[in-house]
Amino acid sequence: MGALGMVTRSLTRHYSKKTSGPFKLHHQYQSWRTLILEPLSSESVQVRRLSDADSGIVEVNLHRPETKNAIGNEMLRGLRHTFETLEMDDDANVVMISSSVPKAFCAGADLKERKEMTASEVQFFVNSLRSTFALLEVQCLAGGTQRLPRLVGKAVAKELIFTGRRIEAKEAMSIGLANYTVPAGEARPKALEIAREINSKGPIAIRMAKKAINDGIEVDLQAALDLEEECYEQLLNTNDRLEGLAAFAEKRKPMYRGE
């Protein structure tokens, strides 16, 4: 995968809206081209932008074969740089995370370098507003005391963690740990199919939906409903909303621009 060296200029059109309430959302949308003067890819994090009909889809490939993609300082810097850049790039709608290492996706933190890392250093990409998902054809092991019970419930999470039991892909899907299972070698085509479907939707609406889901699940129902309303309000004055309404009335496919 080739490095992406890009030089850009910032355009002046902005959309921002402040809302009151406990969340005080202030989300700003800008029509920028990508704003970076150095290559987006690094030695261990390789970035590929899809083109033509798949424009808007970005694949982030983990490439540190000597450690089975264990996250060390160099990879962490590469991931941070990549996701911070994509967060500011209106042309990036969907991010797929993959691995170039056979039989490994990510071995977790590099234990030799772990003592130098803080929890906040690995949190940044979890909060990204872009739609992000991983395509896996390998074993997923270790960790998970916080995110696993949120996906599968406390009882199943405790069983899996306490026993260390390994499960097959179909069981992972049945308990909500995975969305799909496919035959070996078909993970990327399936991931690309999903990415294309997401990419056809309004990018601002997708980002607000992701925020409403991720943040809303951490608070009580009323606070979550307030957040949902505030996220919806962010969409009211966008051109994408008007385009969606017009396309529905005219019975045609909408052409969203993220504006």
C-alpha positions in Angstrom: 0.0 0.0 0.0 1.5 3.3 -1.0 2.0 6.3 1.3 -0.3 9.2 0.9 1.5 12.5 0.7 -1.0 15.3 0.5 -0.8 19.1 0.5 -4.0 21.0 1.2 -5.6 24.2 1.7 -8.4 25.0 4.1 -11.7 26.3 2.7 -13.7 29.0 4.5 -17.2 27.5 4.7 -18.1 26.3 8.2 -21.2 25.0 9.8 -21.3 25.0 13.6 -24.1 25.0 16.1 -24.0 25.3 19.9 -26.6 23.7 22.0 -27.4 24.0 25.7 -27.8 21.1 28.1 -25.5 18.7 29.8 -23.6 17.8 26.7 -23.0 21.3 25.2 -22.3 20.0 21.8 -20.3 22.2 19.5 -19.6 20.3 16.4 -18.1 22.0 13.4 -18.2 20.8 9.8 -15.7 22.1 7.3 -15.2 21.5 3.6 -11.4 21.0 3.7 -9.3 18.9 1.4 -6.9 16.9 3.5 -4.6 19.1 5.6 -1.3 17.4 6.0 2.2 18.0 4.6 3.8 14.7 5.4 2.9 11.1 4.4 -0.1 9.7 6.2 1.3 6.2 6.3 4.1 5.1 8.6 6.3 2.0 8.7 3.8 0.1 10.8 0.5 1.9 9.8 -0.2 1.9 6.1 -3.1 3.9 4.7 -4.9 3.5 1.4 -7.6 5.7 0.1 -10.0 3.9 -2.2 -11.0 5.8 -5.4 -13.7 6.2 -8.0 -17.0 4.7 -6.8 -15.4 3.8 -3.4 -14.1 7.4 -2.8 -14.6 8.2 0.9 -13.5 4.7 2.1 -10.1 4.6 3.8 -8.3 1.4 4.7 -5.8 1.5 7.6 -3.5 -1.5 7.5 -1.5 -2.6 10.6 2.0 -3.8 9.5 4.3 -4.8 12.3 4.9 -8.5 11.5 7.8 -9.0 13.9 5.5 -8.5 16.9 2.2 -9.6 15.3 1.1 -6.0 15.3 1.7 -5.4 19.0 1.1 -1.7 19.6 4.4 0.0 20.4 5.3 3.7 20.5 5.9 3.9 16.8 2.7 2.3 15.8 0.8 4.3 18.4 2.2 7.5 16.9 1.2 6.3 13.5 -2.3 5.5 14.6 -2.7 8.8 16.4 -1.4 10.7 13.4 -3.6 8.8 11.0 -6.9 9.1 13.0 -6.3 12.7 14.0 -5.8 13.5 10.3 -8.8 11.5 9.1 -10.9 13.2 11.9 -10.3 16.5 10.1 -10.8 15.2 6.6 -14.3 15.6 5.2 -13.5 13.3 2.3 -13.0 10.3 4.7 -16.4 8.7 5.5 -15.6 5.1 6.5 -12.5 3.6 7.9 -11.6 -0.1 7.7 -8.9 -1.5 9.9 -7.0 -4.5 8.6 -3.8 -6.5 9.1 -1.1 -7.5 6.7 0.2 -10.1 9.1 -0.9 -13.7 8.5 -2.9 -15.2 11.4 -2.7 -12.0 13.5 -4.7 -8.8 13.7 -3.2 -7.1 16.8 -1.4 -8.7 19.7 -2.4 -5.9 22.0 0.1 -3.6 23.7 3.8 -4.2 23.2 4.8 -5.4 26.7 8.3 -4.1 26.3 7.1 -0.6 25.7 3.9 -0.7 27.7 5.3 0.8 30.9 5.8 4.1 29.0 2.2 4.3 27.8 -0.8 5.8 29.4 -4.4 4.8 29.0 -5.2 8.1 27.3 -2.7 7.4 24.6 -4.7 4.5 23.2 -8.2 6.1 23.7 -8.1 8.7 20.9 -9.3 6.5 18.0 -12.1 5.0 20.0 -13.8 8.4 20.1 -13.4 9.2 16.4 -16.6 10.3 14.7 -15.8 8.4 11.5 -17.5 5.0 11.0 -14.7 2.5 11.9 -14.7 -1.2 11.9 -12.2 -4.1 11.7 -12.0 -7.1 9.3 -10.6 -10.1 11.1 -9.6 -13.6 9.8 -7.6 -14.4 12.9 -8.0 -15.2 16.6 -9.1 -12.4 19.0 -7.6 -13.0 22.4 -7.0 -11.3 25.8 -8.3 -8.3 27.6 -11.9 -7.1 27.3 -13.0 -6.6 30.9 -14.8 -3.4 30.1 -15.9 -3.5 26.4 -16.7 -7.2 26.3 -19.6 -7.1 28.9 -21.0 -4.1 27.0 -21.2 -6.2 23.9 -22.3 -9.6 25.2 -23.5 -8.9 28.7 -21.9 -9.5 32.1 -22.7 -13.2 32.4 -21.2 -14.3 29.1 -18.2 -11.9 29.5 -17.4 -13.4 33.0 -17.6 -16.9 31.6 -15.3 -16.2 28.8 -12.8 -14.3 30.9 -12.8 -16.6 33.9 -12.5 -19.8 31.9 -10.4 -18.5 29.0 -12.6 -20.5 26.7 -12.1 -20.1 23.0 -15.1 -19.8 20.8 -15.8 -20.4 17.2 -16.7 -17.6 14.8 -20.3 -18.6 14.6 -20.7 -18.5 18.4 -19.0 -15.1 18.4 -21.6 -13.8 16.1 -24.5 -15.5 18.0 -23.5 -13.7 21.2 -23.0 -10.3 19.6 -19.2 -10.3 19.6 -19.1 -10.2 15.8 -21.5 -8.9 13.2 -20.8 -11.4 10.4 -19.0 -14.6 9.7 -17.6 -15.5 6.2 -15.4 -18.2 4.8 -11.7 -17.8 5.0 -10.3 -15.3 2.6 -13.6 -13.4 2.2 -13.4 -11.0 5.1 -12.1 -8.1 3.1 -14.8 -8.3 0.3 -17.5 -8.5 3.0 -16.0 -5.5 4.9 -15.8 -3.6 1.6 -19.5 -4.4 0.9 -20.4 -3.0 4.3 -18.2 0.1 3.9 -19.8 0.8 0.5 -23.3 0.7 2.1 -22.2 3.1 4.9 -20.4 5.3 2.4 -23.6 5.9 0.4 -25.4 7.4 3.4 -25.1 11.0 4.6 -21.7 11.4 6.4 -22.8 14.0 8.9 -25.8 11.9 9.9 -23.6 8.9 10.4 -21.2 10.8 12.6 -24.0 12.1 14.8 -25.5 8.7 15.0 -22.2 7.3 16.1 -21.8 10.0 18.8 -25.4 9.4 20.0 -24.9 5.7 20.3 -21.4 5.7 21.8 -22.0 8.5 24.3 -25.6 7.7 25.0 -25.0 4.2 26.2 -22.8 5.5 29.0 -25.6 7.6 30.6 -29.1 7.1 31.8 -32.0 7.0 29.3 -33.2 10.5 29.7 -29.8 12.0 29.3 -29.3 9.8 26.3 -32.5 11.0 24.8 -31.4 14.6 25.3 -28.1 13.8 23.6 -30.0 12.2 20.7 -32.1 15.4 20.3 -29.0 17.6 20.3 -27.3 15.4 17.7 -30.4 15.6 15.6 -30.4 19.4 15.9 -26.9 19.4 14.4 -28.4 18.1 11.1 -31.3 20.5 10.7 -29.4 23.3 8.8 -27.3 21.0 6.7 -27.5 20.8 2.9 -27.4 17.0 3.2 -30.7 17.0 5.1 -32.3 19.0 2.3 -30.8 16.7 -0.3 -32.2 13.7 1.5 -35.7 15.2 1.6 -35.5 16.2 -2.1 -34.3 12.8 -3.2 -37.1 11.1 -1.3 -39.7 13.3 -2.9 -38.2 12.8 -6.4 -37.7 9.1 -5.9 -34.0 9.2 -6.7 -30.7 8.3 -5.0 -29.5 11.1 -2.8 -26.1 12.7 -3.5 -24.7 13.6 -0.1 -21.7 15.9 0.1 -21.1 16.1 3.9 -22.3 19.8 4.0 
